Amino acid sequence: MSEPILVVCRKEVLENARDRRTLFSTLFFGPIFAPALFAVLINVTLSQSLAGVDQPIEIPIIGAEHAPNLTDFLERYGIEPAANGPESLDAARDAVTRGSHDVAIVIDPNYPDAFRAAGDARVMLVVDRSQSRATATSQRVRAVLDAYADQVGALRLQARGLNPTVTRAVTIDELDVSTAAARSVLLLGMLTYFLLLATLAGGFYLAIDTTAGERERGSLEPLLTVPVARASLLLGKMAATICYMLLSLALTLVGFTIALSFVPLDALGMRANFNAVVAAQIFLVLASFTPLGAAIMTLVASYTRSYKEAQTYLTLVLLVPTLPLLLAGLLNVRPDFSLMWIPSLSQHLLVTELLKATPLSWPFAAVSATGSLLLGGLIAALAVRLYHRETLLG
Amino acid sequence: MIEVSGISKRFGAVQALDGVSFVARDGRITGLLGPNGAGKSTCLRILYTVLRADAGTATIDGIDLRERPLLARRQLGVLPHGAGLYPQLTTRENIAYFGRLHGLAEPALAARIEELIARLDLAEIADRRAKGFSQGERTKVALARALVHAPRHLLLDEPTNGLDVMATLALRRWLEELRSQGQCIVLSSHVMQEVAALCDDIVIVAHGRVVAQGTAAELKHRFGAKSLEEIFVETVTGA
């Protein structure tokens, strides 16, 4: 690295260390805010899904008097008839539509006769499938209703001298081969997203300050009169941006290591493969993304006319590296060599593998780093080209 | 010595400079005088190589700006429009940054900074951050920064803009001191009294062209002993 690049880099690091905005985004957003938000999110999700199973729920049962046995059975499984609930099908439909009840059960007036005659005894479940919480409740109610139907059906067959298995042609057993660490990936898949965001946020203000900010303050013009190639000036600025991104990434990993110890993953039969060694490997994997991130942010920021404009555009840029992650989530892709060429996606896949306690594949990591660094270099070159325009001065 | 010969510059539909020629000699202060928008800043920007002329040549001690801009910049100290200091850096750090970018080694740089702080009367604000500086303080620091590598040529764009009387007088004194050391100084201004008080050679620019040039005495002689003010108005409106 030539001397002027170091001089510029050192000055930008020093200057921004004195800037509250930069420090906030480097030291607070990534390292503290993101892990805390993550821990809270997971805790809330877990406590909701865990608590929901055992807690009794109240559900309007219209026509409960027609089916006392069924109602008793429901109560045994924690599904109690709601007091002062709606009393007709229409009222129940309204109540569910309004959301005052998740689910309602309507028992047909013909139920007692049909039940006694082993005929078509009907029970209606009123549910709003567009509500995710209501869907969970309705599944729970449905499972209990199914269990009741199976139980009574089996008793009837036995009373007729038949083995209940005659109506069950195939018995399905499920063998789950996932490990505790692999199951936790479903939740921890969000981790790369947070880490990438924190890394970019670490360099966010630096990228603006060293380009659009410098122009707005009027210090760009004197800077361009020093006998140093513009490429060196810009590379020095990008180097400083990368320093802050790496700092933010490192601190964020420390933050996550601490935060994850407060998440009761064991309660869901999960285990986070997250310790100092894994964190160091994740750091290495994501570090190769920083030059690309810095180059993109610098390119965009140096194209804008003012600090404010740069802020607006860069906020959009923050979303770009998260797109491959969304895609990966939708398509459920597995790591292979061709995907390793795609920046951010490759890092996401590698980090996910690490969290699954799979040893890091060094060939994959090498391809991922090469791809990201190449694209980073290309975009840095483009930013340097843009830095040579005369309109740069505004 | 700075020699400008027939430089032109166009921004889109606007012809900012149209064949400007003049010579700024060592040991003299040359003033580019003209109304706002005459092309003074564009001309200086071309001289300090952040813009390239469309046509014409400009040299600094014989170094062609277009061919060897980095070498030319070594001979130049620049005080652009607005001081452009780094608000989070102290006076000392602001000067040191440019010193390092000019390739000065640490011991020499430190000595040079002390010298400038003493000469430009900066001791009081030497270790304060530039954030809250007055316009006068900012200009002083920017001047120290421009002089850190002891350039033989100094380019100043509207240096007295926003300065109070005391700061203006101090700046004048320093420029005169630099001139006595044999420096070649070019400054731009739209304030005629200032140019009259400070400059040895006057180049009047209007609409991107040089409409008159010479010493104050030469100009007065040529325009029939009119005041500089009358000459200015006559040349600018006649152009």
Chai-1 contact restraints between the chains, C-beta under 6 A:
chainA,res_idxA,chainB,res_idxB,connection_type,confidence,min_distance_angstrom,max_distance_angstrom,comment,restraint_id
A,P4,B,L101,contact,1.0,0.0,6.0,A-B,restraint_1
A,V7,B,R100,contact,1.0,0.0,6.0,A-B,restraint_2
A,V7,B,L101,contact,1.0,0.0,6.0,A-B,restraint_3
A,K11,B,Y97,contact,1.0,0.0,6.0,A-B,restraint_4
A,E15,B,Y86,contact,1.0,0.0,6.0,A-B,restraint_5
A,E15,B,Q88,contact,1.0,0.0,6.0,A-B,restraint_6
A,E15,B,L89,contact,1.0,0.0,6.0,A-B,restraint_7
A,R18,B,Q88,contact,1.0,0.0,6.0,A-B,restraint_8
A,D19,B,Q88,contact,1.0,0.0,6.0,A-B,restraint_9
A,G218,B,G82,contact,1.0,0.0,6.0,A-B,restraint_10
A,G218,B,G84,contact,1.0,0.0,6.0,A-B,restraint_11
A,S219,B,G84,contact,1.0,0.0,6.0,A-B,restraint_12
A,S219,B,Y86,contact,1.0,0.0,6.0,A-B,restraint_13
A,E221,B,P80,contact,1.0,0.0,6.0,A-B,restraint_14
A,P222,B,V78,contact,1.0,0.0,6.0,A-B,restraint_15
A,P222,B,P80,contact,1.0,0.0,6.0,A-B,restraint_16
A,P222,B,G84,contact,1.0,0.0,6.0,A-B,restraint_17
A,L224,B,V50,contact,1.0,0.0,6.0,A-B,restraint_18
A,T225,B,Y48,contact,1.0,0.0,6.0,A-B,restraint_19
A,T225,B,R73,contact,1.0,0.0,6.0,A-B,restraint_20
A,T225,B,V78,contact,1.0,0.0,6.0,A-B,restraint_21
A,V226,B,L101,contact,1.0,0.0,6.0,A-B,restraint_22
A,V226,B,H102,contact,1.0,0.0,6.0,A-B,restraint_23
A,P227,B,L70,contact,1.0,0.0,6.0,A-B,restraint_24
A,P227,B,R73,contact,1.0,0.0,6.0,A-B,restraint_25
A,P227,B,R74,contact,1.0,0.0,6.0,A-B,restraint_26
A,V228,B,L101,contact,1.0,0.0,6.0,A-B,restraint_27
A,E390,B,L51,contact,1.0,0.0,6.0,A-B,restraint_28
